[in-house]
Amino acid sequence: MLTTPGLGLVFWTTIAFLLLVVLLRKFAWKPIVTAIHNRNQAIDEALKASEIARAEMANLKAENEKLLVQAKEERDVILAEARKMREKIVDEAADRAKEEAERIIQAANENIHYEKMAAITDLKNQLATLSLEIAEKILEKDLAGDARQKELAEKLVKEVSFN
């Protein structure tokens, strides 16, 4: 009989249990169920928000990739334009330098020609002056007499006639 409980004990235990269940149902069960329900809703909302955020992140990532591709294309276009512009500027500068060099060379050639002509003219003038001085000295010496003057005049006339 030690192992079997008494009928009174079972009765009062059952009543205490039922009373406890009623009290718990009336005062504790609703707040616990409401808290669990609210927590489930919060978890569901958080999951939905995370799915929305994941979708937005995927969209943002796709947009970023598109923007990156577009920026690379624009960069390539800008670089190509810059290369063309650089080549154009270099070509124009080379053309201008070539034209300037040709102009300088032409001016130098003209200057050299004028200097050469001036030097030749100066040399001719000096030669003519020197020749006249030499001729004058020779004539003074050689034409001291009248016979010698007459002979020279006849010789010059003959030479002029033949030329």
Residue, then its C-alpha position, 0 to 999 in steps of 0.5 A: m500500500l505504500t505504492t498506491p496513493g489514497l483516494g483523497l490524495v488523488f481527488w485533491t491533487t486533481i482538484a488542485f491541478l484543474l484549479l491551477v489549469v483554470l487559473l493559468r488559462k484565465f490569467a497566464w495562458k492568454p498573455i503567454v499565447t499573445a506573446i508567442h503569437n506576437r513573437n511569431q509575427a515579428i519573426d515573420e515580418a523580419l523574415k519578409a523584411s530580410e527577403i525584401a532587403r535581399a531582393e533590394m540588395a540584388n537589384l542594387k547589385a545589378e544596378n551597380e554592375k550596370l553602372l560600372v559597365q556603363a562607366k567603363e564604356e564612357r571611360d573607354v569613349i573618353l579615352a578614345e576621344a582623348r587619344k584622337m585629340r592628342e594625335k590631332i594636336v601632335d599632328e598639328a604641332a608637327d605641321r606647324a613646326k615643319e612649316e616654321a622650319e621651312r620658313i626659317i630655312q627659306a629665309a636663311n637661304e634668301n639671307i645667304h643669297y643676299e649676303k653672297m651677292a653683297a659680298i660678290t658686289d663688294l669684292k667686284n668693287q674692291l677689285a675694280t678699285l684695285s685694278l684702276e689703281i694698278a692701271e693708273k700706276i702702270l700708265e703713269k710709268d709707261l706713258a711718260g712719253d708721247a710716243r708710248q701714249k700713241e702706241l698704246a692708243e693704237k693697240l687699244v683701238k685694234e683690240v676694241s675693234f676685234n672684240 
